[in-house]
């Protein structure tokens, strides 16, 4: 199992805007070999930001890497970062994990 997570810092008051962006986009993940599941997670809030994480589970690192080079990836990210840059309190941070147990 392989987990790919992007951490997002969202400005206070913009949380629902961020959720709506994710709810309205087509990720094309269901069509990709090796994809298992996806969740958008909301974490703690501070005066500076609310933490969110996109959490995708893959069969393997190879399946995830193949997706990042696929047409589905290009289509899913075609409009990423356009329009609502004002809601972000910094760039996203990718974190990947391989299951060891």
C-alpha positions in Angstrom: 0.0 0.0 0.0 1.1 3.5 -0.8 -0.4 6.8 0.5 0.0 10.1 -1.2 -1.1 13.2 0.8 -1.0 16.9 0.0 -1.2 19.3 2.9 -3.0 22.6 2.3 -3.0 25.6 4.5 -6.3 27.5 3.9 -6.9 31.0 5.1 -9.6 31.4 7.9 -13.1 31.8 6.5 -12.2 30.1 3.2 -12.6 26.5 4.3 -16.0 26.0 2.6 -14.7 27.5 -0.6 -11.8 25.0 -0.6 -14.2 22.1 0.1 -16.5 23.2 -2.7 -13.5 23.3 -5.1 -12.7 19.7 -4.3 -16.3 18.6 -4.4 -16.8 20.1 -7.8 -13.8 18.8 -9.6 -13.5 15.5 -11.5 -10.4 13.7 -10.3 -10.6 10.8 -12.8 -9.1 8.6 -10.1 -11.8 5.8 -10.4 -10.5 5.1 -13.9 -6.8 4.7 -12.9 -5.3 1.2 -12.3 -4.0 0.8 -8.7 -6.2 3.5 -7.1 -7.9 2.4 -3.9 -9.5 5.4 -2.2 -9.5 9.1 -1.6 -10.5 11.4 1.3 -10.3 15.1 1.8 -9.4 15.7 5.5 -9.9 18.8 7.5 -7.6 19.4 10.5 -7.0 21.9 13.2 -7.6 25.7 12.7 -5.4 28.5 14.0 -5.5 32.2 13.5 -3.3 31.8 10.4 -4.9 28.8 8.6 -6.9 25.6 8.6 -5.1 22.5 7.7 -6.5 20.2 5.0 -5.0 17.1 3.5 -5.9 15.2 0.3 -5.3 11.5 1.2 -5.1 8.9 -1.6 -4.4 5.3 -1.1 -2.8 3.3 -3.9 -1.9 -0.4 -4.4 1.8 0.6 -4.8 4.2 3.4 -5.3 4.5 2.3 -9.0 0.7 2.7 -9.5 0.8 6.3 -8.0 3.8 7.2 -10.1 2.1 5.9 -13.2 -0.9 8.1 -12.4 1.2 11.2 -12.1 2.4 10.6 -15.7 -1.1 9.8 -17.1 -3.6 11.7 -19.1 -6.1 11.3 -16.2 -3.6 13.2 -14.0 -3.2 16.0 -16.5 -7.0 16.4 -16.9 -7.6 16.3 -13.1 -5.0 19.0 -12.5 -5.7 21.2 -15.6 -7.3 23.9 -13.5 -5.5 23.4 -10.3 -4.4 26.6 -8.7 -6.4 28.8 -11.1 -8.9 31.3 -9.9 -8.8 31.0 -6.1 -5.2 31.4 -5.2 -6.3 33.9 -2.6 -7.6 31.2 -0.3 -4.2 29.6 0.2 -1.8 30.5 3.1 1.1 28.9 1.2 1.8 26.2 -1.3 0.6 22.6 -0.9 3.1 20.1 0.5 3.2 16.6 -0.9 4.0 13.7 1.6 4.2 10.1 0.5 4.3 7.0 2.6 4.9 3.3 1.8 3.2 0.8 4.2 5.9 -1.3 6.0 3.6 -3.3 8.3 
